[in-house]
């Protein structure tokens, strides 16, 4: 899905697509914060981020940005080239998640936590579609996956599964939270992103409608 989008040229000026990119990245960080406050399980990369946060004492956003930068360095041997969206992904999401965490309460009861989790997953799917649909470069983690596929000829599904399982196990070993939210995210995020993507993808003079 992502690989197909990035291969199709878009003639619209990047400046016109930049607000959509930034909005999508900010919403993505906010959706991460909702899932963190729910404390019912995180997606694989955020399990790793939380585990690293526990052992380093750094903020969640700082760890997210640092991991994104390290992943970006892995692009070099894969021959991947970052875009504006790739760099913005590292910076904006880290700031957005920290700001949102500072504003969100930590609910104790199960119902508000479940609502936070549901809202976080749905918003994450929308946010991913919005920033991918701007077509200004993949995020570091997406680029890592597609880079491995291009270099090895392995299927996207297999590479993504292996990478995310490795990240999940690493994060869990560091104390990251795995739970029902982890399973729900894995099941729902693909269909949600695919459903939103046609509504927000730039195909010419304006986003598709």
N, C-alpha and C positions, 0 to 999 in steps of 0.2 A: 504493500500500500504506500508506504513512505517512499520507497525506491522509485515507484512508478511516477509519483508526483514530482520528484526532484529531477527526473529525466526530461520532463516536458517544459520547453521554454515558455516564459511569461514575458510579454512585452511591456507590461505596466511598470511604470517607474517604481523602484524600491521605496522611494520616499512616500508614495501613496499607500504602500503596504506596511510601512513601518509601524504606524499606530496599532494596526491589527496584531502585528507580532508582539509588541510590548504589552498590549492588553492580554493576549493569550498567555504570555509568560507570567505576568503578574497574577492572573487568575489561577495558573498552575501552582504557583507558590502558595496562594491562599487555600487551594484545595488540599495541598499537603498538610497545612496547618490544621485544617478541620479533621483530617484523619489522625493526626498526632494527638489532638485533644480528645478524640473519641477513645483512644487507648484500647482499641479492639483488634489491633493488627494492622500492619502497614504493608505497602507494596515492597517487592524485593529490594530495590535500591534504597528506599527509605528505612528499611530494616538495617541495612548497612550504615546509613547515615546516623541513625539513632545509636547504634552500637558504638560508632566512632565518637559521637557526642558524649556518650557515657564515659569513655576512657580518656578523652582529651580535655573535657571540660569546656570545649568551644561551643558556640551557639550552633543550632541546627542549620541555620542558613550559611554560616561560615564553612561548616563541614561539607554541606551540599556543593558550595562553590568550589571548594578545594578538591573534592572528588571529581567534579566536572572538569576542572583544569587538568588533573592527572590523567583522566580518560582522554582528554583532548590531545595530550602528548602521545598517547598510544596511536593516534591517527598517523603520525609521521611515518612509521615503517609500513603502514597500510596504504600510503599514497593518497589519503583523503585530504580534501581541501575545505577548510571551514568557510562559512559565509557569515554575513552580518548576524543572522539569527543564531548561529552557533556561539558566537562570542556573547551576544546578549543573553542567551540561555544561561551561561555560567554566572553572569552578574545579577540579572533581574530576579531570577527565581530565588536565589539565596537571600536577597534583600526582602523580597515579598514574603517569604515564609517566616522570617524573623519578625517583621512588622506585624503580620497577622497573628502570630503566636503571642505577641505582646498585648494585643487587643482582645483576644479570645479568652473566655473563662475556661476552666477545667471542670466540666460537670462531673458530679459524683454518681448521679442516678443513671440507670441503664437506658431509659428512654431518650434523654437528650444526647447521650453518647451514640446511640444507634442513629439518631437523626443527623448528628455531625458526620458519622461514617457514611451514611447514604448520600448526604449532600456533597461530601468530599469526593466520593467516587464519581458521581454524576458530573460535578464541576470539573474534575480532572479530565474526564473524557471530552467535555466541551472545550476546555482550555487547550488540550493537546490538539484538537481539530483546528482551533483558531490559530495557534501559532504555526502548525504545520501548513495550514491553508494559506498563510502569508507567503510561503515558498521563498524564504530568504536564507535557507540553510538549515540542515537538521541539527538537533541537539547533540551534544557530545556522545551520549549513550546510544542514541539511534545511529549516529555515524559510525560508531565502533562496530555495531552489529552489521550494518550494510557493508562496511569495509572488509570485515572478515568474510562475508559472503562473496564479495567480488574477488578477493584474493585467493580463496580456497575453492570456490565453486560449490560450497555447501549451501543447502537451502536456508532461507531466512528463518523459517520456523525452528529448525534444529539449532541454529546458532543462537537465536534469541532464547530458546529454552535452556540451553547449556549455560549461557552467560547469566541469566537471571537465577537459575538454580545455584550457581556458584556464588553469586552475590548474596542470595538469601541465606545460604549456609554460613557464609563468612559473617554476615550481620548478626545472625542468631547466635553464633559462637561468641560474639562480642557483647551480647546482652540486648540486641534489638528485639522489638515486640513482634511476635508472630501470633496470629489468631484468626478469628472468623473473617476479619477485614481483609487479611491477606488472600484468603480463598475467594471472597467476593470480588476483590479487585482483579484477580487473575481471570475470573470468569466474565466479568462485565466490561472491562476497560476496552477490549478490542471491539465488540459490537457497538458500544457507546461512541467511541471515536469515529468508527466507520459511518455510523448514522448521522453524526453532526458534520462530518467532513464535506459532503457535497454542498452544504448550506453556507460554508465560509471559505471555500477554496477559490483563489483568484484564478480565473481562466482567460481573462482578457481585460476589458475596461473596468470591470467591477466584480465583486465576489458573486459566486453562483447563487441563485435564489430559486 
